[in-house]
Amino acid sequence: SRAIGAALKRSGSKLRELDFSHNAGGLERSAVSSEEAPAQQDASGHNPIVYILEALGETTLEQVAFSNCQLSGVEDSVLEDSLSSSDITTLDVTDNPHGEEGLRSLIRVMVRTGRGSQLAHVNTGFCRPHPMRSDAVIYDYVNPAMAYRLHLEHVQHRALFRLLLKRAEEATGNESCSCFVDPQLDGKPIGADGLKQIVSKRKDRGGDDWQVPEEGLIQFNFAMPSFLDAKDDVAAVFQKFSKLRKLKVGLKGLARIIELFKTLKDKRSKMLLIEAMRRDLSLQFGQVRQLASVDEELKLPVLQRLLPETTEPSLRPILYDLSVWSTKGWTQDVIRAIRKEFRNLVFFNTVHPDGHYDLNLEINADRGCAQRCLVLARWTKVCREATGQSDISEYGNYECLWHTTLSEKKFKLCSDNFQLPGHGVFSFDYVMPRMMFGKQEQSSDRELISVEQALHTSPCCTG
């Protein structure tokens, strides 16, 4: 596989199609001794096909097939890196497990536009849940800020390093590597200048293919530039989050996702794709509605998992739209289930979010509400620090979330780098400083009299 990968890089401009199907390399590191290890795995326990996948970004291939090659999240992570730098428009990866992380990698490439009509056709057929290997590093696209320890002999680690280089370049608009904090190579600090000396870009293929070392241990903290600005209003904050931290789905991207959804052969595979979509995509209500109409049996799961990923801070207007669509074939059972489950998001008020929250992170509506609270808390923190306002937080760090617990275990929250876990109950009190919205004009007597009259005439009045 190493030799084939090297040959592909030297193939020149004549090779357009490659079919490497039915060359299985082993799903995971063998639990037995090296003498008993499957021949399909190399000495490191890797699926040898990763060396071929890594080379795709340096070829002129347009159509590739890796059907029944036991591709899981590790291999798909390598594919995400190489495909984004390739000319490939058609990918056949049917009859591979993929897993949720693998589908996330494929979807991220599909909805982005690189060179021309990149990845216009993807066929997966069947896929199933499959955990990432213990030596793999998961790429959290929404919040990649964390400490990394990457062994560059490991193909997936190299692919992740390149993905982070591309993400940093995209976020900063240059190749300064400023997102990489305190980098070390083999335990020795090298600084940003040293990092730029060990990485480079191929200029003969569009300049988007990063070259990294193939050995050594690279360590660093990755820090995305803040998208928050004290001059923004609440609506702009959520728009920026959806645009800069998640992948906005355009018309072509939506068409590709629907086509991929239709190629899946069973309900389990489709549910896995829905779970993968909700993690990284920013959708509009019309797009969710379109996806929900593809498969009648999965309409409710699509709405439950993808509505919280819409760009709107509150879902109250969306529920009105749902009532309208109930007159066009959507059953009342679906509408009632959504209204009940989405209560926390429907009543989330960006201007007045104060209150106590108990959010089950396994329910996507609650998870969406928690994400909105964190975004709003980060923006409030930036605004108060920028204007020098008094700190009234619980721990003296400008945080709006007080008394934070995760599954009843208390912890001190830092909203700058906190990543929501996949399960547990996230509880907190949201305390929004009233000075956030500037000096307000005093209500007139006429306004107060109007409020009093409205209360007295309200059918909810009890006395």
Sequence and secondary structure as in RCSB ss.txt:
>XXXX:A:sequence
SRAIGAALKRSGSKLRELDFSHNAGGLERSAVSSEEAPAQQDASGHNPIVYILEALGETTLEQVAFSNCQLSGVE
DSVLEDSLSSSDITTLDVTDNPHGEEGLRSLIRVMVRTGRGSQLAHVNTGFCRPHPMRSDAVIYDYVNPAMAYRL
HLEHVQHRALFRLLLKRAEEATGNESCSCFVDPQLDGKPIGADGLKQIVSKRKDRGGDDWQVPEEGLIQFNFAMP
SFLDAKDDVAAVFQKFSKLRKLKVGLKGLARIIELFKTLKDKRSKMLLIEAMRRDLSLQFGQVRQLASVDEELKL
PVLQRLLPETTEPSLRPILYDLSVWSTKGWTQDVIRAIRKEFRNLVFFNTVHPDGHYDLNLEINADRGCAQRCLV
LARWTKVCREATGQSDISEYGNYECLWHTTLSEKKFKLCSDNFQLPGHGVFSFDYVMPRMMFGKQEQSSDRELIS
VEQALHTSPCCTG
>XXXX:A:secstr
 HHHHHHHHT TT   EEE TT    SS  SS TTTS TTS TTS  TTHHHHHHGGGS   EEE TTS   HHH
HHHHHHHHTTS   EEE  S  BHHHHHHHHHHHHHS  SSSTT EEE    B     TT     SS   EEEEE
ETTSHHHHHHHHHHHHHHHHHHSSS  TTEEEEEETTEE HHHHHHHH EEETTTTT EEE  SSSEEEEEE   
    TT  HHHHHHHHHHHTSEE  HHHHHHHHHHHHH  SHHHHHHHHHHHHHHEEB HHHHHHHHTT GGGHH
HHHHHHGGGBS S  HHHHHHHHHHGGGT  HHHHHHHHHHTHHHHT  SS   EEEEEETTSHHHHHHHHHHHH
HHHHHHHHHHHHT    SSSSS  SEEEEEETTEE    TTT    SSSEEEEEE   GGGG       HHHHHH
HHHHHHH TT   
